[in-house]
Amino acid sequence: MIRPGASFKDNLQALPPIDGLARIELKTATGELIASIANEPGKQGSLAVYQYLHQQFGRLDRAAAQHGLEIFAEHTADARNRPGAHPNIDRLFAVLSEGPGLEIELIRA
């Protein structure tokens, strides 16, 4: 498991590549689709973080959410100050505070 630093850019370089990944789907325990993160510009950082959380934790639970917030580094503080500006970080806050985690499904290209 990586030890996140203060820079998202540096943390991102320590994560596995997202080659061959089309998107990630986040689902409830009953299979309801909550969100999808596509492999496209502007979302690839989040895609890499969520893929890594899946590899390390198997699902998005409170421990995974906390680790994800540490990886997002300076963007976490910005998301806290501007709710809605970073929906993929907001989702981590929600899991951390509200409880039920989410299943992470990797969809290959």
N, C-alpha and C positions, 0 to 999 in steps of 0.2 A: 504494500500500500504506500502511495506517495505521501510525503510530508509537505502539505501545501505551504507556500510562502506568501509574501504580501502582494505578489504580482500575478494577475490572471494569465497574462501572456507567458510568464515563466512556468506557471503551473500547467498550462495547456501543452507546453512542449514536453512535459513529463508523461502525458497521457498517451495511450496506444492510438495509432492512426485509425481513421474512420473509413478507410478504403473499403469499397464493396458494400457499404451500409447505405441503404436508400432512405430509411427513416427509423424512428423509434416511436412506438405506440405505448402510451401509458393507460393502464386499465385498472378498474376496480377488481376486487377479488372475484366478483361475479362475471367479469368479462366485459363490463361496460367501458367503451372507449371514452377516456377523459380528455386526452390530448395526443397530438402527433407532432413530432419534431422532424422536419424534413432535412435532408442533406442538401442544403442550398446556402449561398452566401448570406451571412448575417445570423445563421442558425448553427453553423458548424461547430462553434465553440461549445454551445449547449449540447449538441449531439455527442461530442466527444466526452463531455462530463457525464452525461446520462449513460453512455455506453460503458464508461469506466465504473460508474456506480453499480451497474448491472453485473459487471465482471467481479467486483469486489464483494457485493452484498447480496446479489441475486434478486433483489427487489428494492423498491424505494420505501424504506421504513425510516424511523426517526434517526437512527445512527447514520444511514446513508444520506439523509437530508442534511444533517449537521456537517458531515464530511464534504458534501457538495457545496454548501455555503462557504466553507473554508477554501475550497478550490476556486470558487468565483471571486474570492479576494475582494478587491476594491469595488467590484460591481455589486457585491452583497450590500455594502453600505449605501450605495446609490439606490438600489432596489428598495431598501428599507425606508429611505427618504422620499422615494417617488413610486408609491404602489401603482402597479399597472405598467410601468415602463419596461420591466424585465419579467414577463410572465413565467419564464422557465425558472427563474429564481423565486418568484412569488410562490410557485408551486412547492418549492422546498420549504419555504416558511410555513405554508399551510400544513404540510405533512408533519413538520416539527411541532407545531402548536395544536393542531386539531386531531392528530392521531392516525386514523386508518391510512396505512400505506397504499402504495400502488404497485401493480405488476409492471415490469418493464419488458417489452417485447422488441427484439431487434429484427428489423425487416431488411433482408439483404437485397441488393440491387440485382 
